[in-house]
């Protein structure tokens, strides 16, 4: 493969920048532009060693840098790799990159360094996907899940199930060659119980996919309530800033106000909406229609009730339109001792204008969504979910054949399909289109 190069740090001024080169010619290309201050040549450097020197364009000195060498196969990509750490000016890093291109390096495609690591057997496809999850992690839960995936936990679990299925396929092949002797593991009840156990594991992973998606992408949340319930005050409390206008005039909020809010390990993609009521006001009615559309597209609702006026028939009517994941905020407890009646969703009593700690919402959210920080590997993308569901379906097919009293040799095809789906999760026998699809989502330089 050709030698590639790219800037691996963000495209913005900073203290330092780093340019990465990978491929058979990376060392010889770097030697064209690097001169060490102790006369050390790059080709004589051992792996995992650094040299201090300068980048030269013929007679022009560009910058003082630290150059690090990684020898194949003991590098991130599995190839000879050179990393040049320079001062963080945009011009400097791009000038060095252009020099590398002039001496034979090619521009790296998005994710091409990680793609080469996968193709060279340095990591599985699930581990490669975890690289971007690690980069984009914005909290403890997302970071933990990304690290579990980087450690290969999901891949190991899939391999373990695939290996068990292969053992059953081997027993079936042996039995088909010698039909008079049926291995004990192929006894129908035993086989059905084992397949059911594996299917339960896969189904649990698929069921927990939504939790993994929430960890990665955030929870689309709508802030609802009748006019003057205090939604704008709640919005400002959650955002920690004056994000929405607060007045005593009902119907002040008309446009959708959106913000990203962090509560413990959860990220809320929060939208403040117009107060919900019947109105003849043309502009306010538009805002109310937008609020209902926002509600339809959300998976979590924070419903604010004014404790001084209590529950209304309008509130009860709106409850029927709320998602199953809804939390009621019984607001304005600073000016009333009114206790909420029995309500269809969990309730938190607050005074938004007093700005209580956001942690008051954390336990109720954990009760609604489950523990976000877990030691169990979770599915983190649609590709993994589809393959796991397909493997579960194939195992279910095999169990149905057993229950129907079919000959056991008919199971082989279903079990083989399940194994293929599970192995594809880790990148075994995947098409080039799948590989390109995974790595096209990466940034250049990673």
N, C-alpha and C positions, 0 to 999 in steps of 0.2 A: 504494500500500500504506500501511496505517496506520503511525504512528510508534511504535516500540517502545523499551523501556528495561529494563535489568537491571543487577544488580551483577555485574561481570566478575571480581572477585577472590574468593578462597575465603571461605566463610562462617565466619570465625573472626577473633578479634581480631588486629590486626597494626599495623605502622607506618602503612600507608596502605591505602585502599580505592579502587576505581575503579568509577564508574557510567557505563555507555555508553548513549547515545540515538542512534537512527538512523531516518531518514525525513524526509519533506518538511517536517514541522512541528518537527523537533528543535531548531532555533535559536530559533524563537518560543516554544516550551515552556520552554527553558532561560532565556530572558530574563525569564520570570515570577518566577524564584526566585534569579537571580544578579545581584549588584551588584559591579562592579569597583571597585577602589580608585583607579583613575585616570579614572573616569567613561567608560570605553570600552564602547560597546554591542556586543553579540555580533554583530548583523547587519552591523556594519562591519568585523568582523575578517576577515582573509584566511585561506585554508586553511593548515594547518600552523602556526598561531600560537596562543600561550597568553595567558591573562590571569589575574592574581591578584585574588581578590575574596572575597566572602562569600555564603553561601546564606542567604536570608531567607524566613521564613514570616510574611508580613505584617510586623509590627514585631519579631518574634523572630529574633535571629541564631542560626543553627544551627551553622555551622562556617566556618572560613577554608579556601578551596579553590583549586586551580589548574584552570582550565577550558581545554580545547583544542578547536579547531574544525577539522574536515576538510570541505572543500567537494566536493560531487558534481561529476564522477564520480571525483575523486581521493581516494577513501577506501577502507577495507577492504570496505565493503558496496557501494560505488558510489553511495551516497546521502549527503545532508548528514548529518554525524555530529558529535556533541558528546560529549566525555569529561570527566567531573568527577572529579578526584582529591581525596579528602578524608582526614581522619584515619581510622585503621583500626578504630574502634570499631563493633561490630555495630549498635548503636542509631543512631549517626550516619548510616551508609550507608543503613540501611533507612528512616530518617526522610526523607532526601533522595529516595530512590526513591518513597516515598509521595507526596511533594510533586509529583514529575513525573507520577505517575498522576492526581493531582487536577487537573493542568493539561492533561490530554488524552493523555498517553502510555499505551500498552497494555503489559501484561507480555509480555516476549519468551518465546517457546517455546524448548525446548532446541535449541541449534544454529541459532537463527533468524538471527543475524547472519551466520554463515557461509553459511547457505542463501541469504540475499539476495545475498551476494557471488557465489555460483554462478549464481543466476537473472539477475543483472545482468551476467554475462559477465566477472567479475573473476577467475574461476578455473574450472578444469574440475572434474568430479566426483572424479577421482582426487586432485587437489590438495586439494579440500575434505576428503576422507577422511583425507588426510595431516595435517590440522590436529590431529585427536584423537590420531593416532599420535605427533605431535610433543609434545603435552601429556603423554601417558602414557609416553613414552620413559624407560626406567630404566637406559640404558647407552649406550656409544658406538655399538654396532652399530644399535640401534633408532633412535637419534638420526640417524645417517647415512642410514639407509633413509628415515626420515620426511622429511629434508631433500631427498633425491633426488626423492621423490614431490612435495614442495612445489615443487620446481623444474620439475615436469612431465615428468621423465625417462620414467616409464612411459607416460604419455599420448603423448609424442612418439614413442616406439617403436611404440605401437599405431597412431598416425596414419600413420607411415611405411609400415607394412605395409598399412593400409587404402588409402593412396594408390596403392601398387603394384597392388593388386587392382582399384582403380577404373580404372587405366590399361589393364589387361587387359580389363575390361568394356567400356571405350570402344573398344578394338580389335575386340572381338567384335561390338559394335554396328555398327561401320564395315564389318566383313567380312560381316555378315548383310545389309547394304544393298547390298553389291557383292561377291557370292559369287565372282566370277571372280578377285578379287585378295586373297589371304590375306596379312596383315601378317607380317613375319618373326618377330615376338615370339609369334605364335600357332602356330609350328611345334611339333608335338606334343612332341618331346624337350625343346626349349627351355622350353616352357610348363610341362611336368611338373617339370623341374629347378628352375625359379623357384618354383613352388608348394611343392615339397618343401623348399626353403630357408626359406620363410616358416613352413611347418609345424614345422620343426625349431626355429626361434626360439620359437614359441609353446609347443611341448612342453617346451622347456628351462625356460621361465618357470613352466609348470605343475609341472614336477618340482621346482623350487626353492621351490615354495609352502610346503612343510613347514618349510624353513629360515626363511622370512619369518614364519611363524606362531610358530616357536620364539622368534625375536627379539622378537616382540610380546608373546606370552603366557607365555613361559618353557617349560622342558622338564619334563614330569611324570616325576619320578625316584623310584625305590624303592631303599632301602638294604637289602641282603639278606646273608645268611650264616648259618652254623650258630651255635648258642649259644656264647657266650664267644669268638667270633671277634674281638670288639672293635668291633662296630657302634656301640654307644653312644659309645665314645671317638671314633670317626670322626665321628659326628653332632655331638658337642660341638666337635671340631676344625673342621669345616666351618662351624658356626654361630658360632664364636668365643665361645661361652658354654656354661655347664653346662646344656644343654638336655635331656639324657637321663641317667638314673641309671646309674652305672657301679659294678658289684660283680664279685666273682669267682664269684658264684652264677649258674649257667646258668639261662636263662629269665627273667631279671629284667625285660626289656622285654616287655610283653604288649599294651599299647595301641599304636595308630598315633600316632607323634609327627611332626608336620609343621612345616616351616620353609621360608622362601625364602632361598636361598643364591646369592650372586653370585660367579662364578668368571670373571675376565676379562670378556669380552663376553657370557658366557652366564649366564642366570638359571635355577637349578634349583629346581623346586617339589618339595622333598625330603621323603620320608616314611621315617622309621625304623620298622622292623617287628620283630616277635618273631623270635627265632632259629628256624630251620627244622630240625625234627627230629621223629621219631616220639615221641609222649608220651601217657600215660594221664591226665595232669593236665587236669582239665576246663577251668579258666580259661586255662591256657597253650595248650591246643588251640584255643580260640576265637581267641586272638591269632594263632596260626599260620594258621588259615583266613582271617583278615583279611589277613594278609601275602600269601597267594596271590592273594586278590582284588585287592589293591593292585598286585601284579605284573602281573596281566592287564590292568590299566588304565593301565600306565606304558609309556613309549616309551624309557626309559633306565634301566639298572640299574647300581648300584655294588655289586659283590659282594665281601664281605670274607672273606678266608681267614686263619686263624691260622697264621702261618708256623712256629710251634713244633710244631704237630701235622700240618701239611701237608695235602695234598689227600686227601679221603675219597671213598668211593663215593657218599655222600649229596650231596656237592658236585657230582660228575659228573652225578648224576641231576637235580639242580636246574638245572644248566646248560641242559638241553634245554627248560626252561620259560622261560628268560630271553629278553628281546627281543634282536634282532640288534645293537642299540646297547647293549652292556654293557662295563663296564670293571672289571677285577678289581683289588682292592686287597690286596696281599700284606702283611699287617699284622704288627706286633710285631717288626720287624727290629732293634729295639734290644736284644733278648735272644736272637737267633739269627742265624746266618749262613746258614741254609738258603736254597737257591736254588729258585725255583719251577720245576716241570716244564713241559713243553710244554702250553699251555692253549688253549682255543678262542677266547679273547678277549684283547685287549691287557691288559698287566699293569703296574701301578705299585707299586713297593716302598716302603712307608712305615712309620713308627712314629707312630701317631695320637696317643699320649700326649705325644710330643715336639713336636706341633703344627708340622709343616713348613709352609713357605709354600704357599698354595693354588695357586700358579703351577705346582706339579709336576703338576697335573691338566690344565693348559691345553693343552699340545701334544697329549696323547692325545685330548682332547675335540675339538680342531680336526681331528685325523686322522679321528675318527668322524663328525663333523657337517659338516666342511668349514669354510672360512673364513667367519666370521659378518660381519665388516666387509668389504664389497665395494663397488666403484664401480658395479656393475650394479644397475639397478632390479629390485626383487622384488615379487611379488604379496603384498599384506598382508592380504587378507580374502577370504572365501568368494565374495562377489559378483564380484570381479575374476577369481577362479579359474574359476568356472562359465562366465563369458563367454569367457575365453581358451580353455578346453577346447571350448566350443561352436564358436568360430571355427576352431579346429584341425580339429574334426570335419567342418565344412563344406568346408574346403580339401581334406581327405582324400577326401571324396566327389567333388570335382572331379577329383582325380588318378586315382581309380578309374575314373571315366568315360572319361578319356583312355586309360588302360591297356586298357579294354574296347573301345576303338575306336569309341566313340560319336561322333556328330556334335558338333562343338565348340559349337554354339549351345545345347546342353543344359547346358553348364557355367554359363551366366549366372546361373541361380537359386542355385546353390551358392555362387558367388563373391559374389553380392549378400547372401546370408545371413551370410557371413563378415564382410563389411564392416559390416553392421548390428550384429553382436555386438561388433566392435572399437570402433565409434563409441559404442556404449552404455557402454563402459567409461569414456569421458570425459564421459558425460552427454548425448550427442546423442540426441534422440528417446526419452528415458526417460519412463516413466509417473510420475504423481504419487505412486503407492504406493511406487515405488523411491526417489524423492527423500525422502519421509517416512521410509522405513525407514533411510536413511543418516543423516539428521540427528536422528532420535529417539535415537540413541546418544550425542549430544553433551550436554555440560553446559549449563545455563542461563547466558547471558552470553557465550557464544562463538559 
